[in-house]
Amino acid sequence: STADIGVVGLAVMGSNLARNFARHGFTVAVYNRTHAKTTELIEAHGDEGDFVPSEALEDFVASLKRPRKAMIMVQAGNATDAVIDQLAALMEPGDMIIDGGNAHFENTRRREAALREKGLHFVGTGVSGGEEGALLGPAIMPGGSEESYESLGPILEAISAKAPDGTPCCSRLGPDGAGHFVKMVHNGIEYSDMQLIGEAYDLLRRGVGIEPADLAKTFSEWNAGELDSYLIEVTAEVLGHVDAATGKPLVDVIVDQAGQKGTGRWTVQIALDLGVPVTGIAEATFARALSSGTKQREGAVDVLTGPTAKVDFPADFVEDVRQALYASKIVAYAQGFDQIAAASAEYDWGIDLGSCSALWRAGCIIRARFLDRITEAWRSNPELPTLLAAPEFTKIVTDAQDAWRRVVSTAALAGIPTPGFSSALAYYDGLRSRRLPAALIQGQRDFFGAHTYKRVDREGTFHTDWSGDRSEIQL
Ligand code: 6PG
């Protein structure tokens, strides 16, 4: 046995990770159910480092140094369970199975508990950065036991992306499902970021009438400032691309129905269970659903009309939109961190939000310059009630609010949907309101269901006898 780590599942993500390990000097065992894939990898990239290919899973496991480390990069779901069972049957106490796919954290908890019974470690880990990231340095979000991280951590840290200050974008986030949970919320934030960018594009294209090629320049300029991020960079690339077949901007020939594989939906489902308002992620997920709900769109497009009055766009609308984008983005991140904190408390994970934001600084899809500031905010005060209360972020959103309000109100007048910008602003206004209409809701609940209410001026629980003499009873 010579291999430091092994990879099972050699589709693009798996083979790129295997190559990344090899390029960093690790001896990598590789196995794929269809052996031809293994052969292909070795033929094409065998010279990049030390690979130990196996045709049988038994040989793959035997080729691993103890404690054995097998990283599985297979389809989430049943395929994962099948591979785990096969590997576990061949492994010995102390060995570890690492799942680098986008697994649901509840599955990760179940698998971890089952393997722990057998004395094995199960490390559910988020891996972000797409195919290129897997090869050149992804952000890695491992969960699992401290003991597993002792020998696995240095290997993962070696192949991970490095933040501008040189720190590896990989750190143990907590036990069992913590890593996959953080990766899931990362993807939820990714949905939200993409939706907000989409809204900015729509307002400036459909509203103001700026062509994609010019908007590509706008996004590139934004990318040189505080909005500097991978997704803004990618946006400029896509908008600037011309379709070879038609000569039109590519964005005009792509069908406007957004797909989703499920991580955004999971984020929202779990947020509902935890009672955490992740409105930015929810709106982004629903906006994808609306775009793909063809029956309703087709039935409405010729029937429902837009505004009849002409709309004047504010003088410096491009800058307004930039500020609304930045403020809304901060709200979405604040909500995502709230969800991680709530889950961490619920499952006793002890996730450090500063480590989370620190490892998102490079390699992952939501990498952005402002994650440096978010990291500092959590490090200087881990008890912040909300990211929006960190002095620096309070200042950014309050400075942006006039522009943000102009954007949301202009969008409404122009009939351009901005669920991301609008819900983020509503969340901001909700948080800063000293009194909310929830008081009235409590009154209504008490009226029709005797659900009781609390008073602002006295301790206790109260009910008004609505159907009787309307006197108040203290319960
Ligand atoms: C990443 C990405 C990756 C994938 C998403 C796409 O972090 O590298 O998030 O995980 O691109 O799963 O998700 P949708 O297909 O749901 O948009």
Residues whose N, C-alpha, C, O or C-beta is under 5 A from the ligand:
A	BS01	6PG	V127 S128 G129 G130 N187 G259 Q260 K261 G262 T263 I365
